[in-house]
Amino acid sequence: MFEIWLSEQSQDPLYLQLYTQIRQQIRSGAILNGARMPSVRTLQTQLHISKTPIETAYQMLSSEGYVVSKPRSGLYAINAFKPEHTLVQAPITHHIDAALRPSSQSATSAPHVIDFNPTSLDVQTFPFRIWRKMLNEALENSAELLCQYGDPHGEYAFRTVIADYIRQARGVVCSPEQIIIGSGISYSMSILTKLLAGYPHIAMEEPGFPKVRDHFGISGFAITPISIGNKGLSIEELERSSAQLVYVTPSHQFPTGSVIPYAERAQLLNWASARKAYIIEDDYDGEFRYFSKPIPSLQSLDHQGRVIYIGTFSKAFTPALRMNYMVLPVTLTRKMESLQALLSSPSRIEQWAMQSFIEQGHWFRHIRRMRNTYRKKHSTLMEKIRAHFADHVEITGHSAGLHIQISVKTQLKPEQLVQMAADHGVRIYDMRGAWMDQNADAAGDPKVYLGFGGISEAEMESGLLRLKKAWSCLSEE
């Protein structure tokens, strides 16, 4: 057991003292890479404090990659600053960047690595001039408020604008009082793990978003993986489970790209109503759909108050803004009143700027421009993949979002395909961190993932030519 010293004289809160000391011990090597971390209960007993600061510290360490949750085992230290000395090698699954698993160190030494990163956006289409104007206007128009704290739920006028926008764009029906403006998915999940503590069993998509899974795992929730098919989450598996919560990405499942059809959405809502369960709907890719009109959000079909809706500006605008929004059912909004201390909204200045950006029509014009840009890139990538690889690959999960899934007809493993690409200066992804069961993705043809948001068409063509050379052995199989 490692040593932690908490000082009553320190001006830092307990969670920050814990976080700082554990991080320092991991970085210094006092806690070895791969070492199992003490459980929340163990630290409670050792330090004689409540579990809340311990959970908060662990969540911060997880979000920064210093610890990782290993399903049904516990938390393990990850030390990227020292050589590995450990008996335990835990897979890094703490958030999307780790799940993407960039190919290898050899790729970084190749001249001009072409990176098909699924999280990258098109920087050329960002409205720099207009956004700078919105920030300046926010400072000028709200000067008298700059020295005051804002509403921890988020600025009320901004929440009113968000309510109107998501009603128009995604059919979400809510009042401003139901909306909580946050600083990203980690913030929203931290709130929900406390708000939903009375529902300790959650079902998660398999494969799914590891960052969300880790938040619930660290907070002591039982997690049941539910397999993903062509129609998204298996409703039959969910009904056989004893879960009281489920987290889904119905508009564009991460990472497979499947979309839950209308009939299955109705079944999912019936399950939640019958079991008095809650559905956490992450609509992070809701704006980008290429082959048909967007399916209404789950929340828009919910008449029983069972859906918690989460949206973000990260994919459609920029992840640098660190701003999202969460819509709670009315019953949970009332319950939230007893947990106000958990709330801390993002920059008031950026909220005011985004409010004006939407009110003045810039947001809708920006979305139209992004849809056209990504639709063209999406079509080009599909055409070039079919031209270069013909029958050797199958493109799936391509109806929405900013990445596609490719099934490669080979006996090779996904990590081998990724390594071969890296050796030729191309970065693609196998998303192994998205599976709770690391062997679950071994069934069928190996799958890899290519994003297209952040690369030009010229880079796309060059990258695929390199990939074709890297995978030249496919034509021999």
Disulfide bonds with the S-S distance in Angstrom:
none
